[in-house]
Amino acid sequence: MNKEEFDIGQELEQMRQDYAALKERFDKQQIINDRLMQNAMKKDVRRLFLSKKMVPLGVACGILATILSYIQGMAWWLTLAIIIFSVIFFSGVYWAYKGVREEEIYNGDILSTTETLRRFKKRYIALETGICIYFFAFVVVAVIFMTSMNISVELMWRRGILLALLCVGTLALEYYFAKRLLNACDDIIERLKMKDE
Amino acid sequence: MMQNKEQVFTQLVREHKSTIYSVCYMFSKDTDEIDDLFQEILIRLWKGYDSFRAESDVRTWIYRVALNCCLNADKKRRRGGERVPLSVDIDPFEDTDDRALQTKRLYARINQLGLVDRAIILLWLEGLSYEEIGAIMGISVKNVSFQLHRIKEELKKSHL
């Protein structure tokens, strides 16, 4: 054993001793009080994911609201646009959340949990992008339809630009935060797969 | 029945409190963050308790949940909501006695590592086998050996 190996061996042994001492210190502490336990057992998990029960409920509400609106005289093209939007949105939500069970995700190993979170986030971003594009396209089409209603072209342009900016801004913010999370996930996955590949 | 489940869970958490707290400490920058992480882990453990019971090793499960929470919290940072103070008299970030200095030395060594490396070295310090570390991290035993070797090399380099 050369000097360098001896040193690192000693260093690691020192770390082990320090860690054992740290645990011993914490062992002597009460740490967990009753209120803390009650809080944990009664508190809902912060929803990282939308409840899957919300999807069929949302579909049902969407269909019902659209039918009622149509009966009450809503234009056919608007009804059609809402139906298409609902189909895109709810099938997208189903696709994004497929294979994700929040109650279990944290029980999995680090690699599979990180991969699941990464897949979910990527799909979620794709869904949001799709919705934004659809929404923008819908507004453009709606404006064209409204031309016949004597709304000034200048006003339409202003509203169109404002909506475009809103869509782009929302997406840019979402991409920015998602990028950070995806990069962190990539780092973890890359590190853990270093040898297995 | 529910009462019994709560009692068993409470007992389980009490038995492993120092493990959970140590993991939180190594992934936090201050005591408030330890509180947040500790509570998040407790909630996740409780919510996942039913699905865990089919599995075998409780220690492995606790590490999985704790490390997943810590790594995930690091991705998102800072959560809101109510924080219940922990009943702990020592402040590992502020105390200055000999044992606290020992703790700080360890913290400094581990914190120079990346998140994944920190998780692996923590499991190693806990005395877990390569198989157990592999099961928690989701990698092969061979990979655990490779990762540990690399981490030790990194520690060695930083020491020189």
Interface residues (C-beta under 8 A of the other chain):
Chain A: E4 D7 I8 E11 L12 M15 R16 D18 Y19 A21 L22 K23 E24 R25 F26 D27 Q29 Q30 I31 I32 N33 R35 L36 M37 N39 A40 M41 K43 V45 R46 E103 E104 I105 Y106 N107 G108 D109 I110 L111 S112 T113 T114 L117 R180 L181 A184 C185 D187 I188 R191 L192 K193 M194 K195 D196
Chain B: E6 F9 T10 V13 R14 K17 S18 T19 Y21 S22 Y25 F38 Q39 L42 I43 R44 L45 W46 K47 G48 D50 S51 F52 E55 W61 R64 V65 L67 N68 C69 L71 N72 D74 K75 K76 R79 G81 E82 V84 L86 S87 V88 D89 I90 P92 R99 Q102 T103 R105 L106 R109 I110 G114 L115 V116 D117 A119 I121 L125 E126 G127 A135 I136 M137 G138 I139 S140 K142 N143 F146 Q147 R150 K152 L155 K156 H159
